[in-house]
Amino acid sequence: RKGTNPEEILGAAHAACFTMAFSFAADKAGIATERLDTTASVRLAKDGDGFKIDRIALTLTAKAPGLDEAKFKELAEGAKKNCPLSKALAGVPEITLDAKLVN
């Protein structure tokens, strides 16, 4: 059937939550962001007779003039660790982050 599946909805929600957490952290640090684009790819793996989510891959592309790479990575890792959906999804064995700063 065509349409969105629950895993895609979960991925979209995680990407949105992570983006908001990053944005709030940047604002708190006095950093203005021009563009934040995050995707989350959710992987299903066979688990006995059913399936489980065994990996979520977050990908962030950010434009924030004046933000250096070290601070960017710090903010991104903090957002990954502290966004409410990352915390709720703590049972997922692997949540990765690929963060790119473009200026």
N, C-alpha and C positions, 0 to 999 in steps of 0.2 A: 504494500500500500504506500501511497505517497503521503507526505506530511512530516512534521517534526516529531522525533521520538524523545522520550524523557531524558536520555543521555545528552542530546543536543541542547535541551532546555537547561539542564544542569550546567553544562559547559558555558552557555551564554550568561547564566546567572553568576557563575564563578568569575568569568572575565569582567563582568560589570562591577562586581563587588571588589575585585582586586584593583581595578582602575580607580574606583572611588577612594579606596584606601591609599593608593599611591598619590592621588590628587590632594587628599587631605593632608598627608605627610609632607608633600612639597609645599603646600600653602603654609603649614605650621613652621616650616624651615625658611619661609620667606622667599620661596622660589616660584616664579610664575611659569606655568606650563602653557604652551601654545597648542600642542596636539598630543593626545594620548590614544593609542590604538592597541587594544588587547584582544587576543583570541585565546580560546581554550579548547584543546582537542582532547576528547574523552575516549579512552580505549576500553573496550569490553574484551574480557578473556573468558574462555570456557572454564566453568567451575562445576565439576560433577555433571549433573543433568541440566544445569542452568548456566548463568553468566555472572560475572562480577566486574566492577570497574577496578582495574589494576593500575591505571596511570592517567594522570591529567597533565597535559603540557600547556603551560601558559606562555604566550609570546607577546611581549610588549615592545612597541615602537613609540618612542617619546621624543618630542621636540620641546626643549626648555632652554632657551638661550641663557648662557651664563652658568649652567649647571655642569660641574665637572664629572668625569666618569666615576670617580671613587664615591662621591656623594650620591650619584645616580644609582649605582649598584647597592649602596646602603639603603636607600629609600625603597628600591624595588624589592630587595630581600625582606625588609621590614613589612612591606605591604603584603607580600606572599605569606609571611608567617602570621600576621595579625588580622587579615581580613576575616570577617565572621564566617564566610563560606569555607575558607581554607581550614579554619578551626573545626567547623562542622564536618568537613570531609577528611578529618585526621585518620580515619580508617583506611583511606586509599593508600596503598603501599608506596606509591611514587607520585609526587607532584613536582614537576620541573618548571624552571623559569628560564626563558631565553629573552634577555632584555637588551634592546639596542637604543642608544641615544643618538639622534640625528639632529644636527644644528646647521 
